[in-house]
Amino acid sequence: VLFLKLICFGECTGITYVDSTCIRVCHNKRIRRNKVFKGLAEIGKSTMGWFFGFKLHLLCNERGELVNFCLTRGNVDDRNQKVFSVLSKGLFGKLYADKGYISTSLFEMLFNKGIHLVTGIKKNMKNRLMSVNDKILLRKRSIIETINGELKSICYIEHSRHRSPANFI
């Protein structure tokens, strides 16, 4: 982890994207029988349904370079302030996120650190003014979605045959 932070990560450029992805450690039918991650992994819910495992929270800049990451249990909310206090170290500028990150307390915490949280609006919310630049950059969130997909499909960070927690990391 220290090697990744020092060598492989990019720097914050003022435009940062945030997203989280679930990492399943076993099929839902085998949750009660899983002994490898007993006490470590938790049951969580994502847009794709229930899962047993962890959540990987990622930050990347507009060039697609990872800026920071945090691995939490599956039941941790994406808007958790403890997670964002870890993730937002060394950040500045604007942070673009999906609609799941809408929270006034999170917005205020990040604003006090000098970070402007930009999210889309939900269907039941009033329309608010947003600069054209923010709208364009918010549509570029596919950068972080691509990184999540590559980590899962090319790097195989999600599979169901773990033999020990040390090999998971």
N, C-alpha and C positions, 0 to 999 in steps of 0.2 A: 504494500500500500504506500509506503514511504517512497519507494522507487517511482511509482506512478505519479505521486504528487510532485516530485522534484524534477523528473525527466520528461515524462510523457504528456503532461498537461499543458494546455495553452494558457494564455493570459486573458484577463477580462479587458474587453475593448470598449465597454460602455453599452453594448447591445448583447444581452444574454437571454437565453431561452431555458425554461425549466420544464421538466416532465418527470413522471415516475412510471415505472413498469413493475408488474408483479413477476416474481420468480417462484414458480411452483417447485416444490421438492418431491411431491408425490401426487398421485391421482386422488381425487376426492373420496373414492371408495376405500382407500388405504390410510386415511388420516389417523384413525384410531390404532392402527398397527405399526405406524412409523416410530421406530426407536432411535434412529440416528439423530433427529432434530427435536427430540422430546425436550421441552422446556426452552427451546430456542425459537423455533418457528411458531407462527400463530395462524389462525384462520382469519382471512380477510376477504374483502369483496372489491372487485374491480368492475369495469364496465362489461367485462366478458363473463361475469358470474363469480361464484365463490371459489376460493383457492386456499391451499395450505402452504405457507412458505414465507417469503420475505418480499419487501419492496425496495427497489433500487431507485433512488432519487438522483437525477442527473442535471447538471448545468452545462451548457455549451455556449460558445460565442457564435457570431454570424458566419464564421469560417468553418464551423463544424468541429472545432477543437474542444475537447472536454475541459471544463474549468474546475469543476468540483463534483463530488458524488457523496452519497450517504446511503448506507444499507441499514434498513430498519425491519422490524417484525411486520408481518402482513397486516396486522390490525391497526397500524399507525396511519392517521389521517394525512393526506397530502398537505394540508394547511397547518400542520403542527408547528408551533412556534419554536420548539426546541430544535427541530430538524432544520428550520430556516435560519436559526442563529448559527448553526454549524455551516450550512451551505453558503450563507451570505458573507462570510469572512473574505475580505479583499475585493468585494464587488462594489461597483459604482454604476451610475447611469440608469438604464431602463432594463427591466426584467419582464419578458413576455411569457405569458402562461395561458393555458386553456381555461375554460369556464369553471373547471373544478377547483380552481385556486381563488375564487371570489370570496373574500373575507375582509371585513372592515378592520378587525384587529390585526390581521396579517399586513394589510396595506399600511396601517399606521406604524407598526413596528418597522417595516422596511423603509417607510418614508422618513422616520426619525434617523435611520442610518444613511440616508441620502440616496436611496434606491427607489425608483418609481415603478410600481407594479402595474403592468398593462394587461388586461384580460378582455376577452369578448364579453358580450352581454347575453344573458339568458333570455328565453322567449317571454317570460313573465316580468321582465324588468323594463323600466322606462328607458327609452333611447337617450343616450347622452352623447355630447359632442366629443369627437376624437379626431386628432390631427390625421391628415392623409398619410403622413409618414408612418405614424403608429399603425394605421390600418394595413399598410403595405407590409410592414415588418411583422405584424401579427399573423399575416398569411404565410410567412416564411417559417412557421413552426414545423414544417415538414422536415427541417434539418434535424431536430432532436428526435422526431419520430423515426427517421431513417437510422439514426445512431442506435436507438432502442432495438429496431429490427435487425440491424447488423450484429449487435451483441448477442441476440438470441439465436439467429440463424447461422451466422458464420462462426462466431466464437463459442457457441454452445454453452452459454452460461446457465441455461435452463434445461436440466434433464432429470430423470427420476431414479437414477441408480447411484445415489451417493452412498459411500461406505463409511465416511467419517465427516464430522463438521469441519475439520482442518482442510480437507480436500475441496470443500465447497468454496472456500475463499481462495 
